[in-house]
């Protein structure tokens, strides 16, 4: 069996940056409390907890004076203000691409636009963008919702960084006939687009696709959807233990992709398990993932590292 790992897979620069920030923080300060999981990968979050980064659902759970970290998905202004008011040292691991979406939404709101956010309503990133407009923006999950919206003559659109460009384009086309002025900030993350394109390309030339990453990770779930849409049998797993031999029986070439919050160790474990299904003749083809992450940083917002 030939096992091919997608050219862009696993940690993007921003996730690696956030983990580096977290590890440096616990090294310098001892125990640190992140409001919500730093990234959407259970294994990585558990590993960080063992090293000193605890997850808290709210500031009420954080001991007096303990350092507080804002996760990669960002947060609303209220969290920053409450953190300062309570006297907690603040460490901000928000992805710079998410910060770019915050700033775009804020600017459109100040300029009098009705702000729409293309995103998942239950996702903390999309919710954080809305909070940066004073709660005035509306989350829209796709073009099919446009007919039910009451739109002003001036509409601005930003998007959760893990959205597909095609989804953004479809929403723009649905909005154009219903507005007099439409401004669009393509706040999609380059790393997300790279992973989606690389996964789709690989899925078209393999017998089976395995997508590795958190079941609650929006970008990983979207990768699985994209691979499945090519017609190639696709399976989304969090860990190698979830793999089933029957999924790859008879397959000559198996593709492996992974979301931006998936550790290298999880990808490697999946590849080893797949190789064990077919014996010593298995061949694993790895991309240069470190070069991939350096590329992510260059494609990030000016003056900041990509998240």
N, C-alpha and C positions, 0 to 999 in steps of 0.2 A: 504494500500500500504506500502510495505517495501522499504525504501530508504537507500542505502548503499554508503557511501563515500569511495573512493579508499584509500588503506593503505598509498600510497604516493600521495599527492595532494596538490596543492597550493604552496605558497612561499617555495622555497628551501633556504638553509642557505645563499647562496650568494646574492639572491635578498633581503632577510631580512637584511643582512649585509649592502648592498648598501643603503637601506632606512634608516637604523640606522645612517650611515655615513652622509646622506643628512640632516636628522633631526638635528643631532648634529651640522652640519655646519651652518644651518640657525639659530640655537639657538645662536651660538657663533658669527657669522659674519653678521647676517641680511640677506638681499636678496642675493641668490646665483644663478648662471646661469649654467645650464647643457646644453652641446652641444649635441642636440638631446634628445629625451625622455629618462629618466633614465632607465626605463623598458618598455616593450611592453604591458602596460595595461592602457587604457585611464582613467579609474576611479581613479587608484592609482596616475597617473601623475597629474590629476586635483586636487586631494586632497593635493599632495605635493606642487602644485602651490599656493594653498590657504595658505599654511604654509610658503611660501617664496622661493621655488625652481622653478625658471622660466626656460622655455625651449627656447634656442636660436639655430637657424640653423647654425650659424657661429659666429666667434669671432667679426665680424663687428657689430653684434647686441648687444654686451655686453658693458655696460658703462665702461669708463676708470677706471681701478683699481679695478673693481668688481671681486669677487672670481668666478672661473670657475671650474665646475665639469666635469670629464670624466665619461660617463655612463657605465653601467655594460658590454655593448657589446665591450668596448675598443675603441681605436682610433689609428691612425698611428702616427709615430714619428713627423710628421710635425705639428700636433696639439700641442703636448707638447712643441716643440721648439717655435712656434708662440706665445703660451701662455706666455712663459718666456720672449720672446722678447717684448711683449706688456706690461709686468709688472703685469699680473694678478696672484694673489695667486691661486695655483692649488690644487684641491682636487680630488684624483683618486679613483673612485668607480669601476674600472674594475674588473670583476670576476677573481679570481685567476686561474680558469680553462682556461679562455681566455688568460690570461698572459702566461700560460704554452704553449698554441698553438703558441703565438707570438714567444716565445723563441725557440721552436722546429723548426719553419719555418726559423727563423734567422740562427740557427745553421746549418741546412741543406744547406741554401743558401751559407753560408761562406765556407762550405765544397765542394762546386761545384756541388751540385745536382740540377736537374730541380725540382722545388717544385710545387706540385699540392695541391690544397685545396678542399676537398670535402665539398661543401656547397651551399647555395643559393646565386646567383650572386647579388641580390638586397639587401642582408642582411648586415647591418653595421658590424657585427662581422666578416663575411668572408672577407669583403672588408678591414677591419682593419688588418687581418692576412696578406693579400697581401701587404699592405703598409709597414709592418715590414720586407719585403724582398726587399725593394726598388722598389716595383711595379713589380717585376720580376715573382712572382708566378702566377699560372693560376687557376682560380676557375673552378671546374668540378662538375656538378650537379648529375652525376651518371655514371654507367658503359657504358650506351648507347652512351656516348660521346667519348669514348676512340678511336674508329676507326678514328675519325676526328682529333685527336691530332698528332702533330709532336713531337715524344718523343726522348729524348737523351738516351744514354746507362745507365745513372745513374739518377734514379728518386726517389724522396722522397715524401711521402704523409702525410699530416696532415688533420684534419677535424674540421669543425665548431662544437662546443660542443653539439649542439642539434641534430646532425645526428644520425640515427639508426645504430647500430653495424652491422646489416645485410646488410645495404647499403654500409658500409665501406668494409665488407668482399667481396661483389660482385664486387666492384671497384678493390680491390686487385687482385681478380681472373682474371679480364679483363686485368689488367696491366702486370701480370707476364709473359705471353708469348711474350710481346713486349719490355721488358727491360732486360738488362744484370744484373743490380743491382737495387733492390727495397727496400727502407727503409720505414717503416711505424711507425708513432707516433699515437697511439690511443688516441687522445686528446678529445674524447667524455667525457661528464660530467657524473659522477656516478648518480647524482640526476636525470638527464634526463632519463637515462636507467631505474632507479627504477620506475619512473612515467610511462614510457612506459610499462614495464612488469606488474606493478600493474593494469594499466588500461585495458590491454589486458586480464589479468586473470579475472578481474571483469566483463568485457563485455561478456565473455563466459558463465557466470552464471546468467545473468539478462535478463529481457525482453526488456529493453530500456536503452540506455546510454545517459547521458547528460554531455557534456564536456564544462567546464566554463573557459573563458579566452579571452584575446584580439584577435580580428579577424586578427590582423597583427602580432601576436606572432607566431614565427616559431615553437616553441616547443608545443604550444597548438594546432595549426593546425595539427601537426604531431600526437598528441594524438588522435584527432578526426579521422584521417585516419586509425590509428592502430585499434581503436575500431570498426570502420565501416568494416574493413577487416575481422573481426571475423564473420560477417553476422548479427550482432545485430543492429537494427535500432539506429542510432546515430545522435545527434543534437548538434551543436556547438553554444553556446550563450555567449555573453559578460555579460549580466545582466539577472536578474530574469524576468524582464519585457518582454523579448523576448520569454519566455516559452509559449507553446500552450497546452491547456488541451487535445486536440485530440492526441497529441504525446504519451500520457501515458494512454489513455483510454483502459481499459481491462488489463493493466499491473499489475502484482502482485509484481514484484520486479524491481526497477529502480536503476541503478548505476549512480554515480556522480563522475567525475574526473575533474581535473583542472590543467592548466599549471603552471610552476614554477614562473610565474609573476602574479598569480591570488591571490588577498587578501582573507583572511579568510571570511571577511564580504560578499564578493560576493558569495562564496560557501554556506555560511549559508543562504543567501537570496534565493538562488535557491532551497535549501532543504525545506525552509519554504513554498515557493510558490508551490512546488511539493506536499507537505503535504496538503496544502489547497485544492488541486484538489480532494483529496479522503476523506477529513474529519478527525474527531478525532481519527479514528482507525489507522492513519498513524504512522509508526515507523521509526525513523531516527537513523542509526548506524554510529557513528563517530570514526575515528581512533585517535590515540594519535599523532597529527601532530607536537607537540613540540618535541617529541622523534624522529620523522622522521627528523627534522631539525638538531638535535644534531648529528644524524647519518650522515647526509650530511657533517657536518663539519669534522668529523673524516675521511671521505673518500676523503677529499680534498687533494691538493698538500702539500707535507711536508713543514712545516714552515709557512703555511698561511691558512686562513679560506677559505672555499669553496665559490665559486660564481656560 
